Amino acid sequence: MDILLKLFLPLSLAFIMFSLGITLTLQDFKRVVQMPRAFSVGMLGQLLLLPAIAFLILQVVELEPAMAFGVMLLSFAPGGVTSNMLTRFSGGSVALAVSLTAVTSVLCVLTVPIFSAAAADYFLGAAMPKIDVTAIGISMALITAVPVALGVAVNHLAPSFTSAISKVVSVVASVLFVVIVLGAIATNWSVLTANILELGPVLIFLNVVMLLIGYGGAKMMKLSHPDSVAIAMEVGVQNATLGITVGALIAMSGEALPPYSLASGIYGITMYGCAFLFILWARRKAKAHPELRAQNELS
């Protein structure tokens, strides 16, 4: 079973990242230059502000070291297919969301291993497992950047084929996501029941705070409502599957889904509740102010 899970987990993430790749075009990467201010705000919020906020929360709320480390792993994860989908539902700028996801999904090959090593040293101390930053970086490249690049290539070279398979690929990716999240929770059920009262509120609070900071910070930078919604979703909704997988890569134990992955597993469920409330608010705001919908048409 362990062998099956250890193969299933990275292969599933690779497929999910491929499903993201086939929704991307080369224009999504070029858009970084076309909207530098909005992109910079989203990028800084994703790569630096989110981990900083998570770290500050963990200075106030005391969790078991493995649980705290798991929360930090989640904060290092980029957005994903889900954040793009939720941006569309909330009336945000899908173009900006997709561009942010595309770039951060590639950059995470460098940032996640380095940030994870630093967080492990701080939170785990003597119990810290040996972390080979290079090996994790290579593993992440193989299960994130390479599948995304392959998906982009397929979409560029055979757009009609991509259009034909996109719905099926999306459904399969969604099913794999659900299986991975439930697997992470089931495998660590005893740890979950012992820590849920502390861990659950932390994850919900982090989710809500980042959605609010993402939107508010973007508005302070005088970005449009659609761009602000997209940035809120990108910094507020993380790739839980990646957090689970990185936890397993770092543990290097007999557990395919170790306690380090539990925070991402729980987050994979709670994030939808927080996102749903944000979507209702964003859509209501746009409905009450028609000029915001006009911004969406232009963005």
ChimeraX commands (.cxc) that place a marker at each C-alpha (Angstrom):
marker #1 position 0.00,0.00,0.00 radius 0.5
marker #1 position 2.84,2.41,0.83 radius 0.5
marker #1 position 4.42,1.81,-2.56 radius 0.5
marker #1 position 1.08,2.35,-4.26 radius 0.5
marker #1 position 0.50,5.60,-2.40 radius 0.5
marker #1 position 4.02,6.86,-2.98 radius 0.5
marker #1 position 3.60,6.30,-6.70 radius 0.5
marker #1 position 0.01,7.50,-6.78 radius 0.5
marker #1 position 0.72,10.77,-4.97 radius 0.5
marker #1 position 3.45,12.25,-7.23 radius 0.5
marker #1 position 1.85,10.89,-10.40 radius 0.5
marker #1 position -1.49,12.40,-9.38 radius 0.5
marker #1 position 0.09,15.77,-8.71 radius 0.5
marker #1 position 1.88,15.59,-12.07 radius 0.5
marker #1 position -1.44,14.92,-13.80 radius 0.5
marker #1 position -3.11,17.79,-11.92 radius 0.5
marker #1 position -0.29,20.13,-12.98 radius 0.5
marker #1 position -0.64,18.88,-16.56 radius 0.5
marker #1 position -4.35,19.71,-16.38 radius 0.5
marker #1 position -3.27,23.24,-15.42 radius 0.5
marker #1 position -0.76,23.37,-18.26 radius 0.5
marker #1 position -3.29,22.61,-20.99 radius 0.5
marker #1 position -5.30,25.66,-19.89 radius 0.5
marker #1 position -2.27,27.93,-20.38 radius 0.5
marker #1 position -0.86,29.60,-23.47 radius 0.5
marker #1 position 2.39,31.40,-24.13 radius 0.5
marker #1 position 0.41,34.63,-23.91 radius 0.5
marker #1 position -0.25,33.92,-20.23 radius 0.5
marker #1 position 3.49,34.18,-19.55 radius 0.5
marker #1 position 3.91,37.25,-21.78 radius 0.5
marker #1 position 1.13,38.98,-19.86 radius 0.5
marker #1 position 3.57,39.43,-16.97 radius 0.5
marker #1 position 5.15,42.27,-18.95 radius 0.5
marker #1 position 1.79,43.67,-20.04 radius 0.5
marker #1 position 0.42,44.13,-16.50 radius 0.5
marker #1 position 3.55,44.60,-14.34 radius 0.5
marker #1 position 1.94,46.36,-11.38 radius 0.5
marker #1 position -0.87,43.87,-10.85 radius 0.5
marker #1 position 1.48,40.95,-11.42 radius 0.5
marker #1 position 4.09,42.31,-8.98 radius 0.5
marker #1 position 1.50,42.80,-6.24 radius 0.5
marker #1 position 0.21,39.26,-6.69 radius 0.5
marker #1 position 3.68,37.75,-6.87 radius 0.5
marker #1 position 4.93,39.48,-3.72 radius 0.5
marker #1 position 1.76,38.53,-1.88 radius 0.5
marker #1 position 2.10,34.89,-2.93 radius 0.5
marker #1 position 5.82,34.34,-2.41 radius 0.5
marker #1 position 6.59,36.58,0.57 radius 0.5
marker #1 position 3.52,37.96,2.35 radius 0.5
marker #1 position 1.65,34.66,2.69 radius 0.5
marker #1 position 4.55,32.80,4.38 radius 0.5
marker #1 position 5.20,35.86,6.58 radius 0.5
marker #1 position 1.57,35.98,7.77 radius 0.5
marker #1 position 1.55,32.23,8.38 radius 0.5
marker #1 position 4.74,32.54,10.43 radius 0.5
marker #1 position 3.29,35.39,12.52 radius 0.5
marker #1 position 0.12,33.41,13.22 radius 0.5
marker #1 position 2.21,30.47,14.40 radius 0.5
marker #1 position 4.05,32.76,16.83 radius 0.5
marker #1 position 0.72,33.47,18.53 radius 0.5
marker #1 position -0.96,30.06,18.24 radius 0.5
marker #1 position 1.04,27.15,19.60 radius 0.5
marker #1 position 0.82,23.97,17.55 radius 0.5
marker #1 position 2.77,20.75,17.67 radius 0.5
marker #1 position 6.02,21.28,15.70 radius 0.5
marker #1 position 5.01,18.89,12.91 radius 0.5
marker #1 position 1.64,20.62,12.54 radius 0.5
marker #1 position 3.22,24.09,12.49 radius 0.5
marker #1 position 5.71,22.95,9.87 radius 0.5
marker #1 position 2.83,21.58,7.80 radius 0.5
marker #1 position 1.11,24.99,7.90 radius 0.5
marker #1 position 4.30,26.61,6.64 radius 0.5
marker #1 position 4.58,24.06,3.80 radius 0.5
marker #1 position 1.07,25.01,2.75 radius 0.5
marker #1 position 1.98,28.71,2.76 radius 0.5
marker #1 position 4.87,28.03,0.37 radius 0.5
marker #1 position 2.58,26.38,-2.19 radius 0.5
marker #1 position 1.43,28.44,-5.19 radius 0.5
marker #1 position -2.13,28.71,-6.42 radius 0.5
marker #1 position -3.43,26.16,-8.88 radius 0.5
marker #1 position -6.33,25.14,-11.05 radius 0.5
marker #1 position -8.73,25.72,-8.16 radius 0.5
marker #1 position -7.74,29.36,-7.60 radius 0.5
marker #1 position -8.23,30.06,-11.31 radius 0.5
marker #1 position -11.65,28.43,-11.26 radius 0.5
marker #1 position -12.71,30.34,-8.15 radius 0.5
marker #1 position -11.48,33.60,-9.68 radius 0.5
marker #1 position -13.80,33.00,-12.63 radius 0.5
marker #1 position -16.76,32.33,-10.32 radius 0.5
marker #1 position -16.06,35.49,-8.32 radius 0.5
marker #1 position -15.88,37.76,-11.37 radius 0.5
marker #1 position -12.16,38.38,-11.11 radius 0.5
marker #1 position -9.58,38.78,-13.83 radius 0.5
marker #1 position -8.99,35.22,-15.00 radius 0.5
marker #1 position -6.14,36.38,-17.26 radius 0.5
marker #1 position -4.21,37.77,-14.28 radius 0.5
marker #1 position -4.97,34.72,-12.11 radius 0.5
marker #1 position -3.79,32.32,-14.78 radius 0.5
marker #1 position -0.59,34.31,-15.36 radius 0.5
marker #1 position 0.21,34.35,-11.65 radius 0.5
marker #1 position -0.46,30.63,-11.35 radius 0.5
marker #1 position 1.68,29.88,-14.39 radius 0.5
marker #1 position 4.74,31.74,-13.12 radius 0.5
marker #1 position 4.50,30.79,-9.43 radius 0.5
marker #1 position 4.04,27.12,-10.37 radius 0.5
marker #1 position 7.41,27.27,-12.13 radius 0.5
marker #1 position 9.16,29.36,-9.48 radius 0.5
marker #1 position 8.05,27.03,-6.68 radius 0.5
marker #1 position 10.66,24.56,-7.90 radius 0.5
marker #1 position 13.22,26.95,-6.40 radius 0.5
marker #1 position 11.34,28.64,-3.57 radius 0.5
marker #1 position 9.60,25.68,-1.89 radius 0.5
marker #1 position 12.72,23.55,-1.18 radius 0.5
marker #1 position 14.68,26.54,0.18 radius 0.5
marker #1 position 11.84,27.92,2.31 radius 0.5
marker #1 position 10.97,24.42,3.55 radius 0.5
marker #1 position 14.51,23.77,4.77 radius 0.5
marker #1 position 14.48,27.05,6.72 radius 0.5
marker #1 position 11.05,26.35,8.22 radius 0.5
marker #1 position 12.04,22.80,9.21 radius 0.5
marker #1 position 15.11,24.08,11.01 radius 0.5
marker #1 position 13.01,26.62,12.94 radius 0.5
marker #1 position 9.96,24.54,13.84 radius 0.5
marker #1 position 11.35,21.00,14.06 radius 0.5
marker #1 position 14.79,21.66,15.51 radius 0.5
marker #1 position 16.54,18.44,16.47 radius 0.5
marker #1 position 13.63,16.41,15.09 radius 0.5
marker #1 position 14.18,17.92,11.65 radius 0.5
marker #1 position 14.58,15.25,8.96 radius 0.5
marker #1 position 17.49,15.53,6.58 radius 0.5
marker #1 position 16.31,17.78,3.75 radius 0.5
marker #1 position 18.16,17.54,0.46 radius 0.5
marker #1 position 17.16,20.84,-1.14 radius 0.5
marker #1 position 18.56,19.84,-4.52 radius 0.5
marker #1 position 16.81,16.47,-4.56 radius 0.5
marker #1 position 13.48,18.03,-3.56 radius 0.5
marker #1 position 13.94,20.73,-6.19 radius 0.5
marker #1 position 14.52,18.11,-8.87 radius 0.5
marker #1 position 11.55,16.07,-7.68 radius 0.5
marker #1 position 9.33,19.14,-7.72 radius 0.5
marker #1 position 10.51,20.05,-11.21 radius 0.5
marker #1 position 9.52,16.60,-12.43 radius 0.5
marker #1 position 6.06,16.69,-10.87 radius 0.5
marker #1 position 5.21,20.39,-11.31 radius 0.5
marker #1 position 7.20,22.41,-13.85 radius 0.5
marker #1 position 7.66,19.60,-16.40 radius 0.5
marker #1 position 3.95,18.62,-16.52 radius 0.5
marker #1 position 2.94,22.29,-16.76 radius 0.5
marker #1 position 5.41,22.82,-19.61 radius 0.5
marker #1 position 4.18,19.68,-21.33 radius 0.5
marker #1 position 0.58,20.87,-21.03 radius 0.5
marker #1 position 1.46,24.29,-22.45 radius 0.5
marker #1 position 3.29,22.61,-25.35 radius 0.5
marker #1 position 0.33,20.34,-26.12 radius 0.5
marker #1 position -2.06,23.29,-26.01 radius 0.5
marker #1 position 0.21,25.30,-28.32 radius 0.5
marker #1 position 0.88,22.54,-30.84 radius 0.5
marker #1 position -2.53,20.86,-30.86 radius 0.5
marker #1 position -5.19,23.28,-29.58 radius 0.5
marker #1 position -8.06,21.29,-31.09 radius 0.5
marker #1 position -6.89,18.15,-29.30 radius 0.5
marker #1 position -6.57,20.08,-26.05 radius 0.5
marker #1 position -10.09,21.43,-26.45 radius 0.5
marker #1 position -11.39,17.90,-26.96 radius 0.5
marker #1 position -9.75,16.43,-23.86 radius 0.5
marker #1 position -9.89,19.41,-21.49 radius 0.5
marker #1 position -13.20,18.52,-19.81 radius 0.5
marker #1 position -12.22,14.90,-19.20 radius 0.5
marker #1 position -8.79,15.92,-17.91 radius 0.5
marker #1 position -10.38,18.47,-15.59 radius 0.5
marker #1 position -12.79,15.90,-14.13 radius 0.5
marker #1 position -10.01,13.33,-13.58 radius 0.5
marker #1 position -7.81,15.99,-11.93 radius 0.5
marker #1 position -10.67,16.96,-9.60 radius 0.5
marker #1 position -11.24,13.33,-8.60 radius 0.5
marker #1 position -7.53,12.84,-7.92 radius 0.5
marker #1 position -7.50,15.98,-5.76 radius 0.5
marker #1 position -10.38,14.67,-3.64 radius 0.5
marker #1 position -8.73,11.25,-3.25 radius 0.5
marker #1 position -5.41,12.80,-2.16 radius 0.5
marker #1 position -7.04,15.14,0.37 radius 0.5
marker #1 position -9.15,12.37,1.89 radius 0.5
marker #1 position -6.10,10.09,1.92 radius 0.5
marker #1 position -4.04,12.63,3.83 radius 0.5
marker #1 position -6.77,12.98,6.44 radius 0.5
marker #1 position -7.53,9.25,6.75 radius 0.5
marker #1 position -3.85,8.30,7.06 radius 0.5
marker #1 position -3.37,10.79,9.90 radius 0.5
marker #1 position -6.77,10.41,11.54 radius 0.5
marker #1 position -5.44,10.01,15.10 radius 0.5
marker #1 position -3.19,13.04,14.66 radius 0.5
marker #1 position -6.12,14.97,13.19 radius 0.5
marker #1 position -8.46,14.23,16.09 radius 0.5
marker #1 position -5.77,15.26,18.56 radius 0.5
marker #1 position -5.07,18.59,16.84 radius 0.5
marker #1 position -8.21,19.58,14.91 radius 0.5
marker #1 position -9.39,22.12,17.48 radius 0.5
marker #1 position -6.10,23.99,17.17 radius 0.5
marker #1 position -5.20,23.33,13.54 radius 0.5
marker #1 position -8.62,23.91,11.94 radius 0.5
marker #1 position -9.12,27.49,13.19 radius 0.5
marker #1 position -5.53,28.40,12.23 radius 0.5
marker #1 position -6.08,27.28,8.64 radius 0.5
marker #1 position -9.43,29.04,8.35 radius 0.5
marker #1 position -8.00,32.21,9.88 radius 0.5
marker #1 position -5.00,32.15,7.52 radius 0.5
marker #1 position -7.35,31.64,4.57 radius 0.5
marker #1 position -9.65,34.53,5.54 radius 0.5
marker #1 position -6.81,36.90,6.41 radius 0.5
marker #1 position -5.04,36.32,3.10 radius 0.5
marker #1 position -8.22,36.79,1.08 radius 0.5
marker #1 position -8.81,40.11,2.84 radius 0.5
marker #1 position -5.20,41.26,2.65 radius 0.5
marker #1 position -4.95,40.21,-0.99 radius 0.5
marker #1 position -7.99,42.23,-1.99 radius 0.5
marker #1 position -7.30,45.18,0.31 radius 0.5
marker #1 position -3.65,45.41,-0.63 radius 0.5
marker #1 position -4.46,45.34,-4.33 radius 0.5
marker #1 position -7.04,48.12,-3.91 radius 0.5
marker #1 position -4.48,50.18,-1.99 radius 0.5
marker #1 position -2.28,49.87,-5.06 radius 0.5
marker #1 position -5.20,51.29,-7.05 radius 0.5
marker #1 position -5.88,48.09,-8.98 radius 0.5
marker #1 position -9.30,47.36,-10.45 radius 0.5
marker #1 position -11.91,45.25,-8.68 radius 0.5
marker #1 position -11.40,42.27,-11.05 radius 0.5
marker #1 position -7.61,42.39,-10.60 radius 0.5
marker #1 position -7.99,42.72,-6.83 radius 0.5
marker #1 position -10.32,39.70,-6.71 radius 0.5
marker #1 position -7.84,37.65,-8.76 radius 0.5
marker #1 position -4.96,38.58,-6.46 radius 0.5
marker #1 position -7.06,37.76,-3.37 radius 0.5
marker #1 position -7.78,34.30,-4.76 radius 0.5
marker #1 position -4.17,33.68,-5.75 radius 0.5
marker #1 position -2.72,34.60,-2.36 radius 0.5
marker #1 position -5.66,33.20,-0.40 radius 0.5
marker #1 position -6.23,29.81,-2.07 radius 0.5
marker #1 position -3.24,27.48,-2.22 radius 0.5
marker #1 position -2.42,24.25,-4.05 radius 0.5
marker #1 position -3.22,21.80,-1.23 radius 0.5
marker #1 position -2.10,18.84,-3.33 radius 0.5
marker #1 position 1.38,20.31,-3.64 radius 0.5
marker #1 position 1.54,20.88,0.12 radius 0.5
marker #1 position 0.60,17.25,0.75 radius 0.5
marker #1 position 3.18,15.99,-1.75 radius 0.5
marker #1 position 6.03,18.14,-0.44 radius 0.5
marker #1 position 5.27,16.93,3.08 radius 0.5
marker #1 position 5.63,13.36,1.87 radius 0.5
marker #1 position 8.87,14.14,0.00 radius 0.5
marker #1 position 10.40,15.73,3.10 radius 0.5
marker #1 position 9.31,13.03,5.56 radius 0.5
marker #1 position 11.17,10.29,3.66 radius 0.5
marker #1 position 9.62,7.78,6.07 radius 0.5
marker #1 position 7.44,4.75,5.66 radius 0.5
marker #1 position 4.41,7.02,5.68 radius 0.5
marker #1 position 3.26,8.06,2.24 radius 0.5
marker #1 position 1.15,10.80,3.80 radius 0.5
marker #1 position 2.93,11.99,6.99 radius 0.5
marker #1 position 1.73,14.47,9.63 radius 0.5
marker #1 position 3.51,17.25,7.70 radius 0.5
marker #1 position 0.81,16.81,5.02 radius 0.5
marker #1 position -2.16,17.02,7.37 radius 0.5
marker #1 position -2.53,20.82,7.33 radius 0.5
marker #1 position -2.76,20.81,3.54 radius 0.5
marker #1 position -5.24,17.94,3.66 radius 0.5
marker #1 position -7.58,19.79,6.03 radius 0.5
marker #1 position -7.08,23.01,4.09 radius 0.5
marker #1 position -8.14,21.24,0.92 radius 0.5
marker #1 position -11.61,21.04,2.47 radius 0.5
marker #1 position -11.92,24.24,4.52 radius 0.5
marker #1 position -10.68,26.54,1.75 radius 0.5
marker #1 position -13.89,26.04,-0.22 radius 0.5
marker #1 position -16.04,27.41,2.59 radius 0.5
marker #1 position -13.91,30.54,2.92 radius 0.5
marker #1 position -13.70,31.00,-0.85 radius 0.5
marker #1 position -17.47,30.57,-1.23 radius 0.5
marker #1 position -18.15,33.43,1.18 radius 0.5
marker #1 position -15.61,35.62,-0.60 radius 0.5
marker #1 position -17.21,34.81,-3.98 radius 0.5
marker #1 position -20.64,35.85,-2.67 radius 0.5
marker #1 position -19.21,39.12,-1.39 radius 0.5
marker #1 position -17.25,39.89,-4.58 radius 0.5
marker #1 position -20.21,39.18,-6.85 radius 0.5
marker #1 position -22.56,41.20,-4.65 radius 0.5
marker #1 position -20.13,44.12,-4.65 radius 0.5
marker #1 position -19.84,44.01,-8.44 radius 0.5
marker #1 position -23.64,43.80,-8.78 radius 0.5
marker #1 position -24.14,46.81,-6.50 radius 0.5
marker #1 position -21.57,48.83,-8.46 radius 0.5
marker #1 position -22.04,48.39,-12.23 radius 0.5
marker #1 position -18.82,50.27,-12.93 radius 0.5
marker #1 position -16.91,47.35,-11.39 radius 0.5
marker #1 position -18.45,45.00,-13.94 radius 0.5
marker #1 position -17.33,47.42,-16.64 radius 0.5
marker #1 position -13.78,47.09,-15.28 radius 0.5
marker #1 position -14.10,43.34,-15.64 radius 0.5
marker #1 position -15.02,43.72,-19.29 radius 0.5
marker #1 position -11.87,45.78,-19.87 radius 0.5
marker #1 position -9.45,43.65,-17.82 radius 0.5
marker link #1:1,2 radius 0.2
marker link #1:2,3 radius 0.2
marker link #1:3,4 radius 0.2
marker link #1:4,5 radius 0.2
marker link #1:5,6 radius 0.2
marker link #1:6,7 radius 0.2
marker link #1:7,8 radius 0.2
marker link #1:8,9 radius 0.2
marker link #1:9,10 radius 0.2
marker link #1:10,11 radius 0.2
marker link #1:11,12 radius 0.2
marker link #1:12,13 radius 0.2
marker link #1:13,14 radius 0.2
marker link #1:14,15 radius 0.2
marker link #1:15,16 radius 0.2
marker link #1:16,17 radius 0.2
marker link #1:17,18 radius 0.2
marker link #1:18,19 radius 0.2
marker link #1:19,20 radius 0.2
marker link #1:20,21 radius 0.2
marker link #1:21,22 radius 0.2
marker link #1:22,23 radius 0.2
marker link #1:23,24 radius 0.2
marker link #1:24,25 radius 0.2
marker link #1:25,26 radius 0.2
marker link #1:26,27 radius 0.2
marker link #1:27,28 radius 0.2
marker link #1:28,29 radius 0.2
marker link #1:29,30 radius 0.2
marker link #1:30,31 radius 0.2
marker link #1:31,32 radius 0.2
marker link #1:32,33 radius 0.2
marker link #1:33,34 radius 0.2
marker link #1:34,35 radius 0.2
marker link #1:35,36 radius 0.2
marker link #1:36,37 radius 0.2
marker link #1:37,38 radius 0.2
marker link #1:38,39 radius 0.2
marker link #1:39,40 radius 0.2
marker link #1:40,41 radius 0.2
marker link #1:41,42 radius 0.2
marker link #1:42,43 radius 0.2
marker link #1:43,44 radius 0.2
marker link #1:44,45 radius 0.2
marker link #1:45,46 radius 0.2
marker link #1:46,47 radius 0.2
marker link #1:47,48 radius 0.2
marker link #1:48,49 radius 0.2
marker link #1:49,50 radius 0.2
marker link #1:50,51 radius 0.2
marker link #1:51,52 radius 0.2
marker link #1:52,53 radius 0.2
marker link #1:53,54 radius 0.2
marker link #1:54,55 radius 0.2
marker link #1:55,56 radius 0.2
marker link #1:56,57 radius 0.2
marker link #1:57,58 radius 0.2
marker link #1:58,59 radius 0.2
marker link #1:59,60 radius 0.2
marker link #1:60,61 radius 0.2
marker link #1:61,62 radius 0.2
marker link #1:62,63 radius 0.2
marker link #1:63,64 radius 0.2
marker link #1:64,65 radius 0.2
marker link #1:65,66 radius 0.2
marker link #1:66,67 radius 0.2
marker link #1:67,68 radius 0.2
marker link #1:68,69 radius 0.2
marker link #1:69,70 radius 0.2
marker link #1:70,71 radius 0.2
marker link #1:71,72 radius 0.2
marker link #1:72,73 radius 0.2
marker link #1:73,74 radius 0.2
marker link #1:74,75 radius 0.2
marker link #1:75,76 radius 0.2
marker link #1:76,77 radius 0.2
marker link #1:77,78 radius 0.2
marker link #1:78,79 radius 0.2
marker link #1:79,80 radius 0.2
marker link #1:80,81 radius 0.2
marker link #1:81,82 radius 0.2
marker link #1:82,83 radius 0.2
marker link #1:83,84 radius 0.2
marker link #1:84,85 radius 0.2
marker link #1:85,86 radius 0.2
marker link #1:86,87 radius 0.2
marker link #1:87,88 radius 0.2
marker link #1:88,89 radius 0.2
marker link #1:89,90 radius 0.2
marker link #1:90,91 radius 0.2
marker link #1:91,92 radius 0.2
marker link #1:92,93 radius 0.2
marker link #1:93,94 radius 0.2
marker link #1:94,95 radius 0.2
marker link #1:95,96 radius 0.2
marker link #1:96,97 radius 0.2
marker link #1:97,98 radius 0.2
marker link #1:98,99 radius 0.2
marker link #1:99,100 radius 0.2
marker link #1:100,101 radius 0.2
marker link #1:101,102 radius 0.2
marker link #1:102,103 radius 0.2
marker link #1:103,104 radius 0.2
marker link #1:104,105 radius 0.2
marker link #1:105,106 radius 0.2
marker link #1:106,107 radius 0.2
marker link #1:107,108 radius 0.2
marker link #1:108,109 radius 0.2
marker link #1:109,110 radius 0.2
marker link #1:110,111 radius 0.2
marker link #1:111,112 radius 0.2
marker link #1:112,113 radius 0.2
marker link #1:113,114 radius 0.2
marker link #1:114,115 radius 0.2
marker link #1:115,116 radius 0.2
marker link #1:116,117 radius 0.2
marker link #1:117,118 radius 0.2
marker link #1:118,119 radius 0.2
marker link #1:119,120 radius 0.2
marker link #1:120,121 radius 0.2
marker link #1:121,122 radius 0.2
marker link #1:122,123 radius 0.2
marker link #1:123,124 radius 0.2
marker link #1:124,125 radius 0.2
marker link #1:125,126 radius 0.2
marker link #1:126,127 radius 0.2
marker link #1:127,128 radius 0.2
marker link #1:128,129 radius 0.2
marker link #1:129,130 radius 0.2
marker link #1:130,131 radius 0.2
marker link #1:131,132 radius 0.2
marker link #1:132,133 radius 0.2
marker link #1:133,134 radius 0.2
marker link #1:134,135 radius 0.2
marker link #1:135,136 radius 0.2
marker link #1:136,137 radius 0.2
marker link #1:137,138 radius 0.2
marker link #1:138,139 radius 0.2
marker link #1:139,140 radius 0.2
marker link #1:140,141 radius 0.2
marker link #1:141,142 radius 0.2
marker link #1:142,143 radius 0.2
marker link #1:143,144 radius 0.2
marker link #1:144,145 radius 0.2
marker link #1:145,146 radius 0.2
marker link #1:146,147 radius 0.2
marker link #1:147,148 radius 0.2
marker link #1:148,149 radius 0.2
marker link #1:149,150 radius 0.2
marker link #1:150,151 radius 0.2
marker link #1:151,152 radius 0.2
marker link #1:152,153 radius 0.2
marker link #1:153,154 radius 0.2
marker link #1:154,155 radius 0.2
marker link #1:155,156 radius 0.2
marker link #1:156,157 radius 0.2
marker link #1:157,158 radius 0.2
marker link #1:158,159 radius 0.2
marker link #1:159,160 radius 0.2
marker link #1:160,161 radius 0.2
marker link #1:161,162 radius 0.2
marker link #1:162,163 radius 0.2
marker link #1:163,164 radius 0.2
marker link #1:164,165 radius 0.2
marker link #1:165,166 radius 0.2
marker link #1:166,167 radius 0.2
marker link #1:167,168 radius 0.2
marker link #1:168,169 radius 0.2
marker link #1:169,170 radius 0.2
marker link #1:170,171 radius 0.2
marker link #1:171,172 radius 0.2
marker link #1:172,173 radius 0.2
marker link #1:173,174 radius 0.2
marker link #1:174,175 radius 0.2
marker link #1:175,176 radius 0.2
marker link #1:176,177 radius 0.2
marker link #1:177,178 radius 0.2
marker link #1:178,179 radius 0.2
marker link #1:179,180 radius 0.2
marker link #1:180,181 radius 0.2
marker link #1:181,182 radius 0.2
marker link #1:182,183 radius 0.2
marker link #1:183,184 radius 0.2
marker link #1:184,185 radius 0.2
marker link #1:185,186 radius 0.2
marker link #1:186,187 radius 0.2
marker link #1:187,188 radius 0.2
marker link #1:188,189 radius 0.2
marker link #1:189,190 radius 0.2
marker link #1:190,191 radius 0.2
marker link #1:191,192 radius 0.2
marker link #1:192,193 radius 0.2
marker link #1:193,194 radius 0.2
marker link #1:194,195 radius 0.2
marker link #1:195,196 radius 0.2
marker link #1:196,197 radius 0.2
marker link #1:197,198 radius 0.2
marker link #1:198,199 radius 0.2
marker link #1:199,200 radius 0.2
marker link #1:200,201 radius 0.2
marker link #1:201,202 radius 0.2
marker link #1:202,203 radius 0.2
marker link #1:203,204 radius 0.2
marker link #1:204,205 radius 0.2
marker link #1:205,206 radius 0.2
marker link #1:206,207 radius 0.2
marker link #1:207,208 radius 0.2
marker link #1:208,209 radius 0.2
marker link #1:209,210 radius 0.2
marker link #1:210,211 radius 0.2
marker link #1:211,212 radius 0.2
marker link #1:212,213 radius 0.2
marker link #1:213,214 radius 0.2
marker link #1:214,215 radius 0.2
marker link #1:215,216 radius 0.2
marker link #1:216,217 radius 0.2
marker link #1:217,218 radius 0.2
marker link #1:218,219 radius 0.2
marker link #1:219,220 radius 0.2
marker link #1:220,221 radius 0.2
marker link #1:221,222 radius 0.2
marker link #1:222,223 radius 0.2
marker link #1:223,224 radius 0.2
marker link #1:224,225 radius 0.2
marker link #1:225,226 radius 0.2
marker link #1:226,227 radius 0.2
marker link #1:227,228 radius 0.2
marker link #1:228,229 radius 0.2
marker link #1:229,230 radius 0.2
marker link #1:230,231 radius 0.2
marker link #1:231,232 radius 0.2
marker link #1:232,233 radius 0.2
marker link #1:233,234 radius 0.2
marker link #1:234,235 radius 0.2
marker link #1:235,236 radius 0.2
marker link #1:236,237 radius 0.2
marker link #1:237,238 radius 0.2
marker link #1:238,239 radius 0.2
marker link #1:239,240 radius 0.2
marker link #1:240,241 radius 0.2
marker link #1:241,242 radius 0.2
marker link #1:242,243 radius 0.2
marker link #1:243,244 radius 0.2
marker link #1:244,245 radius 0.2
marker link #1:245,246 radius 0.2
marker link #1:246,247 radius 0.2
marker link #1:247,248 radius 0.2
marker link #1:248,249 radius 0.2
marker link #1:249,250 radius 0.2
marker link #1:250,251 radius 0.2
marker link #1:251,252 radius 0.2
marker link #1:252,253 radius 0.2
marker link #1:253,254 radius 0.2
marker link #1:254,255 radius 0.2
marker link #1:255,256 radius 0.2
marker link #1:256,257 radius 0.2
marker link #1:257,258 radius 0.2
marker link #1:258,259 radius 0.2
marker link #1:259,260 radius 0.2
marker link #1:260,261 radius 0.2
marker link #1:261,262 radius 0.2
marker link #1:262,263 radius 0.2
marker link #1:263,264 radius 0.2
marker link #1:264,265 radius 0.2
marker link #1:265,266 radius 0.2
marker link #1:266,267 radius 0.2
marker link #1:267,268 radius 0.2
marker link #1:268,269 radius 0.2
marker link #1:269,270 radius 0.2
marker link #1:270,271 radius 0.2
marker link #1:271,272 radius 0.2
marker link #1:272,273 radius 0.2
marker link #1:273,274 radius 0.2
marker link #1:274,275 radius 0.2
marker link #1:275,276 radius 0.2
marker link #1:276,277 radius 0.2
marker link #1:277,278 radius 0.2
marker link #1:278,279 radius 0.2
marker link #1:279,280 radius 0.2
marker link #1:280,281 radius 0.2
marker link #1:281,282 radius 0.2
marker link #1:282,283 radius 0.2
marker link #1:283,284 radius 0.2
marker link #1:284,285 radius 0.2
marker link #1:285,286 radius 0.2
marker link #1:286,287 radius 0.2
marker link #1:287,288 radius 0.2
marker link #1:288,289 radius 0.2
marker link #1:289,290 radius 0.2
marker link #1:290,291 radius 0.2
marker link #1:291,292 radius 0.2
marker link #1:292,293 radius 0.2
marker link #1:293,294 radius 0.2
marker link #1:294,295 radius 0.2
marker link #1:295,296 radius 0.2
marker link #1:296,297 radius 0.2
marker link #1:297,298 radius 0.2
marker link #1:298,299 radius 0.2
view
